[in-house]
Amino acid sequence: MPTTYAEFNDKTEAVEVAKAFKSRIQGKTALVTGGNIKGLGFSHAYGLASGGPAHLILAGRTSSKMAECIAAINAGFPDVDVRPLEVDLSSQKSVRAAAAIVLGWSDIPTIDYIVNVAGVMGIPKRTLSVDGIEIQMGTNHVGHWLLACLLMPKLIAAADGKPKGSVRIVNVSSGSPFIATMRWSDMNFDKVNKTLPAVEQPNYQFMARWGYTGLEDVPYAGIDGYNRSKVANVLCGIGFTNALYEKYGILGLAVHPGVIKTELGRDFPPEVTASVEHMAASGDFTYKTLGAGASTALVAALDPKIIVEPHGGPDNKENYGAFMMDCQVTDKTQPLAVATSEANKLWTWSEEQVKEKFSW
């Protein structure tokens, strides 16, 4: 499925995308998670602000970091209403409180775009969230999924009377869906890896390149927990499309932003950091700027030609177009990372974690 601008690529900046799709931003409301001026959340928010939205909600865990982001956005685009939303995505209680605040903003009756950017990566020791979920899955997937579900009344209101695909939820994933799948039999990493079903075991070759060795005989590695949560981001987008597109026209998508130097990898052990830098020096990947790292998600949110028409069958790729990189649609993922049956399974599991069922 082509996107509007074939010339968009790995070097395209977010402000270029916003300029191309300015009519899709003007007067709209967007919510972006990840309030850190050194991170991708800020670059996504700044790119959207350049297009002149009516309201921009910036969600983050630390109020001082959000204030720094908002000051920078206001300096460039003083006419945009930018509002901070304090939320700890690892805590369902915090997510519910934040959603209640947004639902109470009567002057923002609709939300057109949610761009889920915030995350944690490479936590060195297995850690559970306050809700008893592996912290990377709990933060990167469950927190974002729950926030979007709770805010759905405002997305549905935004979609009313508009063409299908006008309202979107975009999850910023990673390159993980190229090499990873879900870990259904052991979501909290209690079991030694070699005892898992073969399809659920980590990609040991990939892990070794990142500096993780001997993983067959342990349950957990920081990058493995991250990979599973990022696969969940893709399946979550598919789940939103399956649940909402036919009835309301709301579209869920996920993107690989590329490799960008941010504070996301601050928890990596030294040997992993050294391995990553070696791969970069060897040309395995090229670092993107923050702006280029935000461009693919903006294409996913704004490009009117990315439309998913549902088709039958439990594993049929009705989700085609759900994953993008370098501003274009890609189908290079692991099949299970984009399978409708896996998305349905994740939806059920997610509802179990939050002890609430969602239907609209």
TORKOL-4160 file (C-alpha; in steps of 0.2 Angstrom, whole numbers, padded with zeros to 4 digits, m for minus):
360
<pt num="1" X="0000" Y="0000" Z="0000"/>
<pt num="2" X="0009" Y="0016" Z="m0006"/>
<pt num="3" X="0010" Y="0032" Z="0004"/>
<pt num="4" X="0006" Y="0049" Z="m0003"/>
<pt num="5" X="0024" Y="0054" Z="m0005"/>
<pt num="6" X="0036" Y="0041" Z="m0012"/>
<pt num="7" X="0051" Y="0053" Z="m0009"/>
<pt num="8" X="0048" Y="0053" Z="0010"/>
<pt num="9" X="0062" Y="0042" Z="0017"/>
<pt num="10" X="0074" Y="0039" Z="0032"/>
<pt num="11" X="0080" Y="0057" Z="0031"/>
<pt num="12" X="0063" Y="0066" Z="0030"/>
<pt num="13" X="0060" Y="0077" Z="0045"/>
<pt num="14" X="0044" Y="0078" Z="0055"/>
<pt num="15" X="0041" Y="0096" Z="0050"/>
<pt num="16" X="0042" Y="0092" Z="0032"/>
<pt num="17" X="0028" Y="0079" Z="0035"/>
<pt num="18" X="0018" Y="0091" Z="0044"/>
<pt num="19" X="0020" Y="0104" Z="0030"/>
<pt num="20" X="0014" Y="0091" Z="0017"/>
<pt num="21" X="m0001" Y="0087" Z="0028"/>
<pt num="22" X="m0005" Y="0103" Z="0036"/>
<pt num="23" X="m0023" Y="0103" Z="0032"/>
<pt num="24" X="m0024" Y="0087" Z="0042"/>
<pt num="25" X="m0017" Y="0095" Z="0057"/>
<pt num="26" X="m0025" Y="0113" Z="0057"/>
<pt num="27" X="m0038" Y="0115" Z="0070"/>
<pt num="28" X="m0036" Y="0097" Z="0076"/>
<pt num="29" X="m0032" Y="0090" Z="0093"/>
<pt num="30" X="m0017" Y="0078" Z="0096"/>
<pt num="31" X="m0011" Y="0069" Z="0111"/>
<pt num="32" X="0008" Y="0064" Z="0112"/>
<pt num="33" X="0016" Y="0054" Z="0126"/>
<pt num="34" X="0034" Y="0056" Z="0131"/>
<pt num="35" X="0038" Y="0073" Z="0138"/>
<pt num="36" X="0057" Y="0075" Z="0137"/>
<pt num="37" X="0065" Y="0088" Z="0126"/>
<pt num="38" X="0079" Y="0075" Z="0122"/>
<pt num="39" X="0067" Y="0062" Z="0117"/>
<pt num="40" X="0056" Y="0057" Z="0103"/>
<pt num="41" X="0040" Y="0062" Z="0111"/>
<pt num="42" X="0046" Y="0081" Z="0110"/>
<pt num="43" X="0051" Y="0079" Z="0092"/>
<pt num="44" X="0034" Y="0071" Z="0088"/>
<pt num="45" X="0025" Y="0085" Z="0097"/>
<pt num="46" X="0035" Y="0099" Z="0089"/>
<pt num="47" X="0032" Y="0092" Z="0072"/>
<pt num="48" X="0013" Y="0092" Z="0075"/>
<pt num="49" X="0014" Y="0109" Z="0082"/>
<pt num="50" X="0022" Y="0116" Z="0067"/>
<pt num="51" X="0006" Y="0111" Z="0057"/>
<pt num="52" X="m0005" Y="0122" Z="0068"/>
<pt num="53" X="m0016" Y="0111" Z="0078"/>
<pt num="54" X="m0029" Y="0119" Z="0090"/>
<pt num="55" X="m0024" Y="0109" Z="0105"/>
<pt num="56" X="m0008" Y="0098" Z="0108"/>
<pt num="57" X="m0008" Y="0087" Z="0124"/>
<pt num="58" X="0009" Y="0082" Z="0130"/>
<pt num="59" X="0009" Y="0068" Z="0142"/>
<pt num="60" X="0024" Y="0063" Z="0153"/>
<pt num="61" X="0029" Y="0057" Z="0170"/>
<pt num="62" X="0040" Y="0072" Z="0175"/>
<pt num="63" X="0031" Y="0090" Z="0176"/>
<pt num="64" X="0048" Y="0099" Z="0174"/>
<pt num="65" X="0053" Y="0090" Z="0159"/>
<pt num="66" X="0036" Y="0093" Z="0151"/>
<pt num="67" X="0037" Y="0111" Z="0155"/>
<pt num="68" X="0054" Y="0112" Z="0146"/>
<pt num="69" X="0046" Y="0104" Z="0131"/>
<pt num="70" X="0031" Y="0116" Z="0131"/>
<pt num="71" X="0042" Y="0131" Z="0133"/>
<pt num="72" X="0051" Y="0126" Z="0117"/>
<pt num="73" X="0035" Y="0123" Z="0107"/>
<pt num="74" X="0027" Y="0139" Z="0113"/>
<pt num="75" X="0043" Y="0149" Z="0107"/>
<pt num="76" X="0041" Y="0142" Z="0090"/>
<pt num="77" X="0022" Y="0141" Z="0089"/>
<pt num="78" X="0014" Y="0153" Z="0101"/>
<pt num="79" X="m0003" Y="0151" Z="0094"/>
<pt num="80" X="m0004" Y="0132" Z="0098"/>
<pt num="81" X="m0013" Y="0127" Z="0115"/>
<pt num="82" X="m0001" Y="0115" Z="0123"/>
<pt num="83" X="m0006" Y="0106" Z="0138"/>
<pt num="84" X="0004" Y="0095" Z="0150"/>
<pt num="85" X="m0004" Y="0079" Z="0156"/>
<pt num="86" X="0006" Y="0071" Z="0170"/>
<pt num="87" X="0005" Y="0052" Z="0169"/>
<pt num="88" X="0015" Y="0037" Z="0174"/>
<pt num="89" X="0011" Y="0024" Z="0161"/>
<pt num="90" X="0018" Y="0010" Z="0172"/>
<pt num="91" X="0003" Y="0013" Z="0184"/>
<pt num="92" X="m0014" Y="0009" Z="0179"/>
<pt num="93" X="m0020" Y="0020" Z="0193"/>
<pt num="94" X="m0010" Y="0035" Z="0186"/>
<pt num="95" X="m0017" Y="0031" Z="0169"/>
<pt num="96" X="m0035" Y="0031" Z="0174"/>
<pt num="97" X="m0032" Y="0048" Z="0184"/>
<pt num="98" X="m0024" Y="0056" Z="0169"/>
<pt num="99" X="m0038" Y="0050" Z="0157"/>
<pt num="100" X="m0051" Y="0057" Z="0169"/>
<pt num="101" X="m0043" Y="0074" Z="0168"/>
<pt num="102" X="m0043" Y="0074" Z="0149"/>
<pt num="103" X="m0061" Y="0068" Z="0149"/>
<pt num="104" X="m0065" Y="0083" Z="0160"/>
<pt num="105" X="m0058" Y="0096" Z="0148"/>
<pt num="106" X="m0075" Y="0102" Z="0141"/>
<pt num="107" X="m0065" Y="0114" Z="0129"/>
<pt num="108" X="m0057" Y="0099" Z="0121"/>
<pt num="109" X="m0072" Y="0088" Z="0116"/>
<pt num="110" X="m0063" Y="0078" Z="0103"/>
<pt num="111" X="m0046" Y="0070" Z="0100"/>
<pt num="112" X="m0040" Y="0067" Z="0082"/>
<pt num="113" X="m0023" Y="0059" Z="0085"/>
<pt num="114" X="m0015" Y="0049" Z="0098"/>
<pt num="115" X="0004" Y="0046" Z="0096"/>
<pt num="116" X="0011" Y="0034" Z="0109"/>
<pt num="117" X="0029" Y="0038" Z="0110"/>
<pt num="118" X="0035" Y="0036" Z="0128"/>
<pt num="119" X="0043" Y="0020" Z="0134"/>
<pt num="120" X="0057" Y="0011" Z="0144"/>
<pt num="121" X="0070" Y="0000" Z="0137"/>
<pt num="122" X="0083" Y="m0013" Z="0142"/>
<pt num="123" X="0079" Y="m0013" Z="0161"/>
<pt num="124" X="0094" Y="m0024" Z="0167"/>
<pt num="125" X="0084" Y="m0034" Z="0180"/>
<pt num="126" X="0067" Y="m0041" Z="0178"/>
<pt num="127" X="0056" Y="m0029" Z="0187"/>
<pt num="128" X="0037" Y="m0029" Z="0189"/>
<pt num="129" X="0026" Y="m0014" Z="0189"/>
<pt num="130" X="0015" Y="m0009" Z="0203"/>
<pt num="131" X="0001" Y="m0019" Z="0194"/>
<pt num="132" X="0012" Y="m0035" Z="0193"/>
<pt num="133" X="0016" Y="m0034" Z="0175"/>
<pt num="134" X="0034" Y="m0035" Z="0168"/>
<pt num="135" X="0038" Y="m0016" Z="0168"/>
<pt num="136" X="0042" Y="m0014" Z="0150"/>
<pt num="137" X="0026" Y="m0023" Z="0144"/>
<pt num="138" X="0016" Y="m0013" Z="0158"/>
<pt num="139" X="0023" Y="0004" Z="0152"/>
<pt num="140" X="0026" Y="0002" Z="0134"/>
<pt num="141" X="0010" Y="m0007" Z="0130"/>
<pt num="142" X="m0003" Y="m0009" Z="0144"/>
<pt num="143" X="m0001" Y="0009" Z="0149"/>
<pt num="144" X="m0003" Y="0016" Z="0132"/>
<pt num="145" X="m0017" Y="0004" Z="0127"/>
<pt num="146" X="m0027" Y="0008" Z="0143"/>
<pt num="147" X="m0025" Y="0027" Z="0141"/>
<pt num="148" X="m0032" Y="0026" Z="0123"/>
<pt num="149" X="m0046" Y="0015" Z="0128"/>
<pt num="150" X="m0051" Y="0027" Z="0142"/>
<pt num="151" X="m0050" Y="0042" Z="0130"/>
<pt num="152" X="m0060" Y="0033" Z="0116"/>
<pt num="153" X="m0076" Y="0043" Z="0119"/>
<pt num="154" X="m0067" Y="0059" Z="0113"/>
<pt num="155" X="m0059" Y="0049" Z="0098"/>
<pt num="156" X="m0076" Y="0042" Z="0093"/>
<pt num="157" X="m0083" Y="0060" Z="0094"/>
<pt num="158" X="m0069" Y="0066" Z="0083"/>
<pt num="159" X="m0073" Y="0053" Z="0070"/>
<pt num="160" X="m0091" Y="0056" Z="0069"/>
<pt num="161" X="m0096" Y="0061" Z="0051"/>
<pt num="162" X="m0078" Y="0061" Z="0045"/>
<pt num="163" X="m0071" Y="0049" Z="0031"/>
<pt num="164" X="m0063" Y="0033" Z="0038"/>
<pt num="165" X="m0046" Y="0034" Z="0044"/>
<pt num="166" X="m0047" Y="0052" Z="0049"/>
<pt num="167" X="m0044" Y="0048" Z="0067"/>
<pt num="168" X="m0029" Y="0038" Z="0072"/>
<pt num="169" X="m0019" Y="0029" Z="0086"/>
<pt num="170" X="m0001" Y="0027" Z="0081"/>
<pt num="171" X="0011" Y="0017" Z="0092"/>
<pt num="172" X="0029" Y="0020" Z="0090"/>
<pt num="173" X="0037" Y="0003" Z="0091"/>
<pt num="174" X="0054" Y="m0002" Z="0085"/>
<pt num="175" X="0063" Y="m0014" Z="0074"/>
<pt num="176" X="0058" Y="m0028" Z="0086"/>
<pt num="177" X="0044" Y="m0035" Z="0075"/>
<pt num="178" X="0057" Y="m0040" Z="0063"/>
<pt num="179" X="0065" Y="m0053" Z="0074"/>
<pt num="180" X="0053" Y="m0056" Z="0089"/>
<pt num="181" X="0036" Y="m0063" Z="0094"/>
<pt num="182" X="0026" Y="m0063" Z="0110"/>
<pt num="183" X="0030" Y="m0074" Z="0125"/>
<pt num="184" X="0013" Y="m0080" Z="0129"/>
<pt num="185" X="0018" Y="m0095" Z="0140"/>
<pt num="186" X="0028" Y="m0084" Z="0151"/>
<pt num="187" X="0024" Y="m0065" Z="0150"/>
<pt num="188" X="0033" Y="m0061" Z="0166"/>
<pt num="189" X="0049" Y="m0070" Z="0162"/>
<pt num="190" X="0049" Y="m0083" Z="0176"/>
<pt num="191" X="0055" Y="m0098" Z="0165"/>
<pt num="192" X="0072" Y="m0101" Z="0158"/>
<pt num="193" X="0072" Y="m0097" Z="0140"/>
<pt num="194" X="0077" Y="m0114" Z="0133"/>
<pt num="195" X="0062" Y="m0122" Z="0141"/>
<pt num="196" X="0050" Y="m0111" Z="0131"/>
<pt num="197" X="0041" Y="m0116" Z="0115"/>
<pt num="198" X="0053" Y="m0113" Z="0101"/>
<pt num="199" X="0043" Y="m0100" Z="0093"/>
<pt num="200" X="0043" Y="m0090" Z="0110"/>
<pt num="201" X="0062" Y="m0091" Z="0113"/>
<pt num="202" X="0072" Y="m0076" Z="0110"/>
<pt num="203" X="0082" Y="m0073" Z="0094"/>
<pt num="204" X="0099" Y="m0078" Z="0102"/>
<pt num="205" X="0109" Y="m0073" Z="0087"/>
<pt num="206" X="0102" Y="m0056" Z="0087"/>
<pt num="207" X="0104" Y="m0055" Z="0106"/>
<pt num="208" X="0122" Y="m0059" Z="0105"/>
<pt num="209" X="0125" Y="m0045" Z="0093"/>
<pt num="210" X="0118" Y="m0033" Z="0106"/>
<pt num="211" X="0130" Y="m0040" Z="0119"/>
<pt num="212" X="0118" Y="m0052" Z="0127"/>
<pt num="213" X="0126" Y="m0070" Z="0129"/>
<pt num="214" X="0121" Y="m0086" Z="0138"/>
<pt num="215" X="0103" Y="m0082" Z="0137"/>
<pt num="216" X="0097" Y="m0100" Z="0134"/>
<pt num="217" X="0100" Y="m0103" Z="0153"/>
<pt num="218" X="0091" Y="m0088" Z="0160"/>
<pt num="219" X="0073" Y="m0081" Z="0160"/>
<pt num="220" X="0076" Y="m0063" Z="0156"/>
<pt num="221" X="0087" Y="m0050" Z="0147"/>
<pt num="222" X="0083" Y="m0032" Z="0146"/>
<pt num="223" X="0082" Y="m0031" Z="0127"/>
<pt num="224" X="0071" Y="m0046" Z="0126"/>
<pt num="225" X="0058" Y="m0038" Z="0137"/>
<pt num="226" X="0058" Y="m0023" Z="0127"/>
<pt num="227" X="0056" Y="m0033" Z="0111"/>
<pt num="228" X="0041" Y="m0041" Z="0117"/>
<pt num="229" X="0033" Y="m0025" Z="0122"/>
<pt num="230" X="0037" Y="m0017" Z="0105"/>
<pt num="231" X="0029" Y="m0032" Z="0096"/>
<pt num="232" X="0014" Y="m0029" Z="0107"/>
<pt num="233" X="0014" Y="m0011" Z="0101"/>
<pt num="234" X="0011" Y="m0017" Z="0083"/>
<pt num="235" X="m0002" Y="m0030" Z="0088"/>
<pt num="236" X="m0011" Y="m0016" Z="0098"/>
<pt num="237" X="m0013" Y="m0005" Z="0083"/>
<pt num="238" X="m0020" Y="m0020" Z="0074"/>
<pt num="239" X="m0032" Y="m0023" Z="0088"/>
<pt num="240" X="m0038" Y="m0005" Z="0088"/>
<pt num="241" X="m0041" Y="m0006" Z="0069"/>
<pt num="242" X="m0051" Y="m0023" Z="0071"/>
<pt num="243" X="m0061" Y="m0015" Z="0085"/>
<pt num="244" X="m0065" Y="0002" Z="0078"/>
<pt num="245" X="m0061" Y="0004" Z="0060"/>
<pt num="246" X="m0077" Y="m0004" Z="0053"/>
<pt num="247" X="m0089" Y="0004" Z="0065"/>
<pt num="248" X="m0081" Y="0021" Z="0068"/>
<pt num="249" X="m0067" Y="0023" Z="0055"/>
<pt num="250" X="m0053" Y="0024" Z="0068"/>
<pt num="251" X="m0037" Y="0017" Z="0062"/>
<pt num="252" X="m0023" Y="0009" Z="0073"/>
<pt num="253" X="m0005" Y="0009" Z="0066"/>
<pt num="254" X="0013" Y="0006" Z="0072"/>
<pt num="255" X="0030" Y="0012" Z="0066"/>
<pt num="256" X="0048" Y="0009" Z="0068"/>
<pt num="257" X="0056" Y="0026" Z="0070"/>
<pt num="258" X="0074" Y="0020" Z="0066"/>
<pt num="259" X="0088" Y="0021" Z="0078"/>
<pt num="260" X="0090" Y="0038" Z="0087"/>
<pt num="261" X="0102" Y="0043" Z="0101"/>
<pt num="262" X="0091" Y="0047" Z="0115"/>
<pt num="263" X="0091" Y="0044" Z="0134"/>
<pt num="264" X="0080" Y="0028" Z="0131"/>
<pt num="265" X="0095" Y="0016" Z="0132"/>
<pt num="266" X="0102" Y="0024" Z="0148"/>
<pt num="267" X="0099" Y="0007" Z="0157"/>
<pt num="268" X="0109" Y="m0003" Z="0146"/>
<pt num="269" X="0125" Y="m0012" Z="0154"/>
<pt num="270" X="0141" Y="m0005" Z="0147"/>
<pt num="271" X="0144" Y="m0021" Z="0136"/>
<pt num="272" X="0128" Y="m0018" Z="0127"/>
<pt num="273" X="0131" Y="0000" Z="0124"/>
<pt num="274" X="0148" Y="m0005" Z="0117"/>
<pt num="275" X="0140" Y="m0017" Z="0105"/>
<pt num="276" X="0127" Y="m0005" Z="0099"/>
<pt num="277" X="0141" Y="0008" Z="0095"/>
<pt num="278" X="0151" Y="m0006" Z="0086"/>
<pt num="279" X="0136" Y="m0010" Z="0075"/>
<pt num="280" X="0134" Y="0009" Z="0071"/>
<pt num="281" X="0152" Y="0010" Z="0067"/>
<pt num="282" X="0151" Y="m0005" Z="0056"/>
<pt num="283" X="0137" Y="0002" Z="0046"/>
<pt num="284" X="0124" Y="m0010" Z="0052"/>
<pt num="285" X="0113" Y="0005" Z="0055"/>
<pt num="286" X="0114" Y="0024" Z="0053"/>
<pt num="287" X="0108" Y="0035" Z="0067"/>
<pt num="288" X="0093" Y="0047" Z="0063"/>
<pt num="289" X="0090" Y="0064" Z="0070"/>
<pt num="290" X="0076" Y="0067" Z="0082"/>
<pt num="291" X="0066" Y="0075" Z="0068"/>
<pt num="292" X="0069" Y="0061" Z="0056"/>
<pt num="293" X="0064" Y="0049" Z="0070"/>
<pt num="294" X="0047" Y="0057" Z="0072"/>
<pt num="295" X="0043" Y="0058" Z="0053"/>
<pt num="296" X="0036" Y="0040" Z="0051"/>
<pt num="297" X="0024" Y="0042" Z="0065"/>
<pt num="298" X="0017" Y="0058" Z="0058"/>
<pt num="299" X="0015" Y="0050" Z="0041"/>
<pt num="300" X="0006" Y="0036" Z="0049"/>
<pt num="301" X="m0005" Y="0048" Z="0058"/>
<pt num="302" X="m0009" Y="0060" Z="0044"/>
<pt num="303" X="m0007" Y="0052" Z="0027"/>
<pt num="304" X="m0025" Y="0050" Z="0020"/>
<pt num="305" X="m0020" Y="0036" Z="0008"/>
<pt num="306" X="m0015" Y="0024" Z="0022"/>
<pt num="307" X="m0032" Y="0016" Z="0023"/>
<pt num="308" X="m0036" Y="m0002" Z="0029"/>
<pt num="309" X="m0051" Y="m0011" Z="0022"/>
<pt num="310" X="m0055" Y="m0026" Z="0033"/>
<pt num="311" X="m0055" Y="m0043" Z="0025"/>
<pt num="312" X="m0061" Y="m0060" Z="0032"/>
<pt num="313" X="m0051" Y="m0074" Z="0040"/>
<pt num="314" X="m0043" Y="m0075" Z="0058"/>
<pt num="315" X="m0025" Y="m0073" Z="0051"/>
<pt num="316" X="m0029" Y="m0063" Z="0035"/>
<pt num="317" X="m0018" Y="m0047" Z="0034"/>
<pt num="318" X="m0033" Y="m0036" Z="0036"/>
<pt num="319" X="m0020" Y="m0026" Z="0046"/>
<pt num="320" X="m0009" Y="m0023" Z="0030"/>
<pt num="321" X="m0002" Y="m0006" Z="0032"/>
<pt num="322" X="m0001" Y="m0007" Z="0051"/>
<pt num="323" X="0018" Y="m0006" Z="0051"/>
<pt num="324" X="0029" Y="0007" Z="0044"/>
<pt num="325" X="0047" Y="0012" Z="0043"/>
<pt num="326" X="0056" Y="0026" Z="0034"/>
<pt num="327" X="0040" Y="0034" Z="0030"/>
<pt num="328" X="0034" Y="0020" Z="0020"/>
<pt num="329" X="0023" Y="0004" Z="0023"/>
<pt num="330" X="0033" Y="m0012" Z="0026"/>
<pt num="331" X="0029" Y="m0030" Z="0027"/>
<pt num="332" X="0046" Y="m0037" Z="0032"/>
<pt num="333" X="0040" Y="m0041" Z="0050"/>
<pt num="334" X="0039" Y="m0058" Z="0058"/>
<pt num="335" X="0022" Y="m0066" Z="0053"/>
<pt num="336" X="0016" Y="m0068" Z="0071"/>
<pt num="337" X="0020" Y="m0049" Z="0074"/>
<pt num="338" X="0006" Y="m0044" Z="0063"/>
<pt num="339" X="m0006" Y="m0059" Z="0064"/>
<pt num="340" X="m0024" Y="m0054" Z="0068"/>
<pt num="341" X="m0026" Y="m0070" Z="0079"/>
<pt num="342" X="m0011" Y="m0063" Z="0090"/>
<pt num="343" X="m0019" Y="m0046" Z="0091"/>
<pt num="344" X="m0035" Y="m0053" Z="0097"/>
<pt num="345" X="m0025" Y="m0063" Z="0110"/>
<pt num="346" X="m0016" Y="m0048" Z="0116"/>
<pt num="347" X="m0033" Y="m0038" Z="0117"/>
<pt num="348" X="m0040" Y="m0052" Z="0129"/>
<pt num="349" X="m0024" Y="m0053" Z="0139"/>
<pt num="350" X="m0023" Y="m0034" Z="0141"/>
<pt num="351" X="m0041" Y="m0033" Z="0147"/>
<pt num="352" X="m0037" Y="m0047" Z="0160"/>
<pt num="353" X="m0022" Y="m0036" Z="0166"/>
<pt num="354" X="m0033" Y="m0020" Z="0169"/>
<pt num="355" X="m0048" Y="m0030" Z="0175"/>
<pt num="356" X="m0060" Y="m0022" Z="0162"/>
<pt num="357" X="m0067" Y="m0026" Z="0146"/>
<pt num="358" X="m0069" Y="m0013" Z="0132"/>
<pt num="359" X="m0082" Y="m0012" Z="0118"/>
<pt num="360" X="m0089" Y="0003" Z="0109"/>
